[in-house]
Amino acid sequence: MPGSAATAPVFLVVGPPAVGKTTASRALADRFARAVHIPVDDIRHMVVSGLALPADDWTDELSRQITLARGVALRMAEDYAAAGFMVVVDDFPDPDLLAEYADLAGRPRTHRVLLLPPMAVALRRNRERSGDGPAGAYIEGALPLAYAVVQPHADRLAAEGWVVLDTTALGVEETVDEILARTGERPGA
């Protein structure tokens, strides 16, 4: 049945901070007539008090809150896909390498994408968008941990079917074009 959960595409777009996940995810969703973008960070930041943030290490509380947010994102993705919407979830890698999303791997038309330019590129992009303010400094401090978590696993993730993209030389629309080309998805199909 057109528009059913079995046929609506779901994209999981992940990467360290400042690599363009949210921008690329929105641009990807814009290519489809019916689409929803689910940024997991936005779900996490719905916590009014007690929000655990990544810092020098991953605490049990941080892991618990990430798992809760990802569960909400997955349920939203399932509901929207069942209603015929293309779904793009954007998130960041963690020490468990996104274990909450393991079941997506077997779902038809699910595409897992890792945006992974070199860390120097992410640092430059972060400085360009955030400047020297506290948010920029926080992300700059979090980048080494994020890269240490995911970079050693990039080849394995590619072997497991992830689309791994170095977006250094790609603009936003070129990144989306590359995602669509590598996944075989066509907006309107």
N, C-alpha and C positions, 0 to 999 in steps of 0.2 A: 504494500500500500504506500503510495507516495507520501512523504512527510512522516512516516512512522519512525520510531526509535531505531529500527534496523537500517533505515536508509539515510537519515539525517546525519551529516558529518559532524564529528566532534573533534576539535583540535585542542591539544594540551600544549601550550607554549610556555616553556620554562627557560630560566637562565639566571645568572647572578644579577644583582642590582645594576642599573644603568646600562644595560645592553640593548634596551629598546623593546622589551617584552610587551608592555602595555600599549605603546605606540603601534607596534606591528600587529598586535592582537586586534586593536580597534580598526586598523586599516584592512586587515583580513576580513573582519566581520562586515565592514562596509561594502565588500565586494558581493555579498549575498543579499538577496531580496528580503529574506527573513532570517535575522541573526541576533544572537545575544552574546555579549562579552561579560565574562564573570571573572573579575580580578580578585584573587584570593586575599590579597592584602586588604582590599576594601572590606571584605567579610571579617578579617581579623581585627581591623580597626573599629568595628562596631562595638568592641569591648570598651565600656565606659571607664572602668577602673580595674586595675590589675593586669593590664596588657603586658605580656612578656615579649620582649624584643630580642632578636639575635644580637649577641655581643661577642665576647671572647670565646664563649663556649655555648653549647646547647643544653639548657637545663631541662629537667623533667617537665616543668610547667610550660616552657616554651613548646616542647614536643606535644604536650597534651592540647595546647591551644591551636597549634598547627593542624593536628589531626581533626579537631572539632571543625575548624574552618573548611578543611578539605572535604569533610563529610557533607557539609552544607553545600559546597560547590558541586560535588558529585550529584547530590539529589536534585539541585537546580538544573544541572546539565541534563540529567535523565528526563526530567519533566519537560524542559524546553525541546529537547530532541524528539521526544514522543509527540510533541505538538507540531513537529515539522520545522523547527528552527535549527539552522546551523548554529553550533555552539563553539565558542573559543574560551577556554579557561586559561588564565595566565597566573603563573606561580613561580616560586623560586626553589632551587634544589636545597635539600637538607641532608644531614648525615645518613638518613635512611633511604636516600635517593628516591623520594616520592613513592614510597611503598603503598600509600593509600590509593594510588592510581593504578595499581597492578591489574585490577580487573578490566580496566579499559583496553588493555592490550588485545584481548580476545573479541572485543566488540567490533562488528563490521564498520568500516568508514571512520575509524578512530585513528587519529594521527598525532604522534608524539614528536614535538619539535624542541630542540635545545638550541638556543641562540648563544653562541660562545665565541665572541671575538677575543683577542688577547686582552689580558687584564689592563694593560696600558691604554687600550682603546676605551674600555669601560671607565677608567679613571678620567680620561680626557672628556668623555661625554658627560660624566657626572659633573665635572667642573664647569662645563659649558652650560648645563641646565640649572645647576644649583648654586654655583658660585662658591663663596667661602663661608656661607651660612651654616647653622647647626645641622640642617638636614643633609647638606652636601658633605659635611665633615663626618656625620654618622655613617653615611653610605660609603664614603671613602675608607673608613675604618672597617666596615663590614666586608668589603670586597675581597681582601686576602683570604678570609675564612670561607667565603662563598666559592671562590676559585679552588681553594684547597679541597673543598668537599666534592666538586663536580669534575674538575679537569682530569684527575687521574682515571676517571671512569668514562670519558667521552668516547673512546674507541669501543668499549664494551657496549655502551648504549647504542652506538651506531650499528654494531653487529646484531643487537636485539631489535632493530627496526626503527630506532629513533632517527629522525632527520636532524643531523647536527650541522649547524650553519655558522661559519665564521662570517659575520656581517660587517667586517672592517670596511670593505669597499662597496657595500650595498646601502642604498638609501632605503627609506621605508617601503616605497612601492616596489622596488627591486627585491626587497626581502620577501614581501608578500608574493610576488611573481615566482620567486624561487621555492617558497613553501608550496604553492599550488602546483608547480611543475613537478616537484619531487614527490608529492602525495598523489598526483593524478586527479585531484579534485578540480572541477570546473564550476564556477558560480552559475547557478541556473540549471545545473544537471540533476 
